[in-house]
Amino acid sequence: MKQLFPVSHVMGFVFSLVLSLVALTVVFYDMSYAMGMTILLITAFAQASVQLLMFMHMGESKDKVTLYTNIAYALFVGVFTILGSLLLLVWDI
């Protein structure tokens, strides 16, 4: 029965809740802009890592090169889309 209980998934869920609560404290406490953004960026990257490793099973595959290539490509497309939108809509270039 111990093998059937998903301990890593439960720990990932608890860690995700803790990270969400830490990010929520930025809203409730009067922090400076720099401190608030620093906390939010750190918790966002940690949350993304937990989601990829725990719930999307990134660490369980033998073909890691393909997985990391896909993540790098997705990040490239996301950054390209965001910067392209900013260039066109906000900066009017």
FENFEN-V830233 format. One record per residue. N is the residue number from 0. RES is the residue in one small letter. OMEGA is omega in radians with two decimals (NA if undefined). Layout:
# FENFEN-V830233
N|RES|OMEGA / N|RES|OMEGA
This chain:
# FENFEN-V830233
0|m|-3.13 / 1|k|-3.14 / 2|q|-3.10 / 3|l|-3.11 / 4|f|-3.07 / 5|p|-3.08 / 6|v|-3.10 / 7|s|3.11 / 8|h|3.12 / 9|v|3.11 / 10|m|3.08 / 11|g|3.11 / 12|f|3.12 / 13|v|3.13 / 14|f|3.08 / 15|s|3.09 / 16|l|3.12 / 17|v|3.11 / 18|l|3.09 / 19|s|3.09 / 20|l|3.09 / 21|v|3.11 / 22|a|3.13 / 23|l|3.11 / 24|t|3.08 / 25|v|-3.12 / 26|v|-3.02 / 27|f|-3.14 / 28|y|-3.12 / 29|d|-3.13 / 30|m|3.04 / 31|s|-3.11 / 32|y|-3.10 / 33|a|-3.14 / 34|m|3.14 / 35|g|3.13 / 36|m|3.09 / 37|t|3.12 / 38|i|-3.14 / 39|l|3.11 / 40|l|3.13 / 41|i|3.14 / 42|t|3.11 / 43|a|3.12 / 44|f|3.10 / 45|a|3.12 / 46|q|3.11 / 47|a|3.11 / 48|s|3.12 / 49|v|-3.13 / 50|q|-3.12 / 51|l|-3.04 / 52|l|-3.03 / 53|m|-2.97 / 54|f|3.11 / 55|m|3.00 / 56|h|-3.14 / 57|m|-3.07 / 58|g|-3.04 / 59|e|-3.08 / 60|s|3.11 / 61|k|-3.12 / 62|d|-3.06 / 63|k|-3.12 / 64|v|3.13 / 65|t|3.14 / 66|l|-3.12 / 67|y|3.05 / 68|t|3.11 / 69|n|3.10 / 70|i|3.12 / 71|a|3.11 / 72|y|3.12 / 73|a|3.09 / 74|l|3.11 / 75|f|-3.14 / 76|v|3.13 / 77|g|3.13 / 78|v|3.12 / 79|f|3.13 / 80|t|-3.13 / 81|i|-3.14 / 82|l|3.08 / 83|g|3.10 / 84|s|3.10 / 85|l|3.13 / 86|l|-3.07 / 87|l|-2.97 / 88|l|-3.04 / 89|v|-3.04 / 90|w|3.05 / 91|d|3.14 / 92|i|NA
